[in-house]
Amino acid sequence: MAISGGGVLRRALVRHRARMVGSSLLFCLHQFCETMVPVAIGIIVSRAVETGDVTAMLLSLVGLAALFVVLSFAYRIGARIIVVAIEREAHLLRVEVARTVLDPRGIDTELSAGELLTVGTSDAEKTSWILDVVARSASATTALVVTAVALLVVDVPLGLAVVIGTPLLLLVLQWCAPVLTRAATASQTEIARVSGLATDLVGGVRPLRGIGGEGAAARRYAEASRRALDATLRLARGNSAYLGLSATVGSLLAAGVAGGAGYLALTGRLTLGELVTVVGLAQFLVEPLSSLSRLPGVTAVVRGSADRVATVLGAPPLVEGAVPDPDAAATDARPSVRAPRLDLHAVAHGSLRGIDLDVAPGETVGVVAYRPADAESLVSVLSGQVPLDPSAGRVGVGGTDVRELPLTEVRRTVLVEPHAADLFAGTVRTNIVTRAADEARLDAAVTASAVTDLIDLHEAGLDHPVTDRGASLSGGQRQRVALARALAADPPLLVLHDPTTAVDSVTEHAIADGIRTLRAGPDRATVVVSTSPALLAVTDRVVVIDDGRVVARGTHRSLSTTDPTYRERVLR
């Protein structure tokens, strides 16, 4: 669904229109009362101070106090209403972005994980500011209109100065707004990129240390940070020049009105009370003019964030024509998976050049890819995270093309556990347990994946705390917990990609036997993409891929005996 930044902003205004209108009316009342303060003081000077009327003075003070009570409460209540609307809109946008990013169909976007996080947090919040921009624009406009009317009543030339000067000032500000919008968008884009890079570097700090890549990573981050700083400084310089210009012009207009009033008072055209009113209004005029001068800069930031939010919300799904949610799948008339059977025919993606692969119910099939790119391409296809058109081959699950199956049915049937699995803040148990796992299945998965070694080390056992991304665990421990999670889910079709690269050989043999035992049975099928001899030894057969094509098939034992290349690559 195509959506623009303007569409995101209009939708925000529509769904919070009641609160926005209510807050705008209260802000307008506040500014009306603010404008009436110098008018009231001028009247008090004319009718009470100059005449010495005590009764008029007391009544005037009561009226002035009432005016301040109204303007104070109008602002406080209006601010509360608009803040609630802003926070609710920010929440709705965060949820929408998260729902889009977590859509099981995937989204076709070039944004990194860190950039998506920035869009779902910072940009969602800034987009919601449009509600405040509209409310404050209305209040500032009210102040200018009331000020102009009051000055016209006192003296027509003074009122005309405001009526003519204010639109000219607003035209200048409007001319500058697109420049600020472009600068704000560039700044926010660079900040999001450096945030995404920081997220990636923090997540990969251990591998970087292992290969000695800290220096190169630091230089790359410094360059990205410098670009973000330059973009932010350009925006800051533009905003500063813009605010300086608007403040200067607004102050000159206010000073001109006050100076004109002084001259008229000296010539006798204005009374003392009228002079006080005009000078007070001239002073007050600076406030709404300043508010209006700041709004285009804020609007530029809001529009830039809205454009980025729209980029995510409008991103097309990677898998077209699929059923995205479980409720839709429940009533879908398309076929469902009847048996855990997997078959690939002439599949071409990435480095793959038309491979054929079939896995029957009850089988455990090993896939040896001599080139890592072939393994990554195969796992990407099996995970359903890449779109496949008919010319790129056919992927069948349970004898049916995945393009004809509801997406939720495919996700329920096929689980791909990637090599670099993510863990979450919580405990070992919460990182393993899934909706489908009971205690017996949990214990079996823990044993099969050798997580028992981890839980035996800590008094809390399965309730041992795990920090974000599993940073409190070693690489081997993270890998085993992720494997236990996949085994506990007990999907009909399970694909494991290098699940034991970070464990020792003794533990690897125990895990291989555990996988074989736990995945046995005609209602399950397993694919192990690995070059581990221990894992391949427990498979029923092995398919070898090289240069994007299947080059050999057979059992691990037969290939080890008859294929020199296989023996060299696997039994090294």
Secondary structure, DSSP 8 states (H G I E B T S, - for coil): ----HHHHHHHHHHHTHHHHHHHHHHHHHHHHHHHHHHHHHHHHIIIIITTT-HHHHHHHHHHHHHHHHHHHHHHHHHHHHHHHHHHHHHHHHHHHHHHHHT-TT-B-----HHHHHHIIIIIHHHHTTHHHHHHHHHHHHHHHHHHHHHHHHH-HHHHHHHHHHHHHHHHHHHHHHHHHHHHHHHHHHHHHHHHHHHHHHHHTHHHHHHHT-HHHHHHHHHHHHHHHHHHHHHHHHHHHHHHHHHHHHHHHHHHHHHHHHHHHHHTTSS-HHHHHHHHHHHHHHHHHHHHHHHHHHHHHHHHHHHHHHHHHHT--BSSTT---SHHHHHT--S----S--EEEEEE--TT--SEEEEE-TT-EEEEEESSHHHHHHHHHHHHT-S---GGG-EEEETTEEGGGS-HHHHHHHEEEE-SS----SEEHHHHH--TT--HHHHHHHHHHTTTHHHHHTSTTGGG-EE-GGGTTS-HHHHHHHHHHHHHHH--SEEEEESTTTTS-HHHHHHHHHHHHHHT-STT-EEEEE---HHHHHTSSEEEEEETTEEEEEE-HHHHHHH-HHHHHHH--
